[in-house]
């Protein structure tokens, strides 16, 4: 059973990395030196779904990590 949980954790970890890398706030190097003065508004559409998916995957990853710790 531990091996199935570890496989699931690897799959969730890869999906979590993809979800994090797909998020884009437009924070380039020019913003660090006072570039654009854009205002970050509320999340809508695909951006909101991607954010919710990222949080969900993170929670699943933590639960899988704790279950591996408890199962042995």
Secondary structure by P-SEA (a helix, b strand, c coil): caaaaaaaaaaaaaaaaaaaaaccccccccccccccccccccccaaaaaaaaaaaaaaaaaaaaaaaaaaac
